[in-house]
Amino acid sequence: VSDVIPLMAEGKVLPYLDIPLQHASPNVLKAMKRPASQEKTLERIKSWRAICPELTLRSTFIVGFPGETEEDFQMLLDWLE
């Protein structure tokens, strides 16, 4: 992805990414056996947008995962904002 972002900024590639982020709560990500961390993900998105401000992101999020709490869900909503 990092190699494509500059091409997007130059208008050579459509500035659109579809990334399966799935959740933001560390508890839910761990239960899903996903290595992602919401802080690192936000840092990466910010760095992409610094290069290509018109970048559009699309993703899929999983809610209602077994063991997800109201706090986990609220964390996801807050993270998305």
ChimeraX attribute file (.defattr): number of C-alpha atoms within 10 A of each C-alpha:
attribute: neighborCount
match mode: 1-to-1
recipient: residues
	/A:1	7
	/A:2	10
	/A:3	7
	/A:4	13
	/A:5	23
	/A:6	16
	/A:7	15
	/A:8	19
	/A:9	19
	/A:10	12
	/A:11	11
	/A:12	11
	/A:13	12
	/A:14	15
	/A:15	20
	/A:16	13
	/A:17	13
	/A:18	10
	/A:19	10
	/A:20	11
	/A:21	17
	/A:22	17
	/A:23	27
	/A:24	25
	/A:25	22
	/A:26	18
	/A:27	14
	/A:28	23
	/A:29	19
	/A:30	12
	/A:31	13
	/A:32	14
	/A:33	9
	/A:34	13
	/A:35	8
	/A:36	16
	/A:37	15
	/A:38	16
	/A:39	11
	/A:40	10
	/A:41	13
	/A:42	14
	/A:43	11
	/A:44	13
	/A:45	12
	/A:46	13
	/A:47	14
	/A:48	20
	/A:49	16
	/A:50	13
	/A:51	16
	/A:52	18
	/A:53	13
	/A:54	14
	/A:55	17
	/A:56	12
	/A:57	11
	/A:58	10
	/A:59	11
	/A:60	11
	/A:61	10
	/A:62	15
	/A:63	14
	/A:64	11
	/A:65	13
	/A:66	9
	/A:67	10
	/A:68	16
	/A:69	15
	/A:70	10
	/A:71	10
	/A:72	19
	/A:73	19
	/A:74	13
	/A:75	15
	/A:76	21
	/A:77	13
	/A:78	10
	/A:79	14
	/A:80	10
	/A:81	5
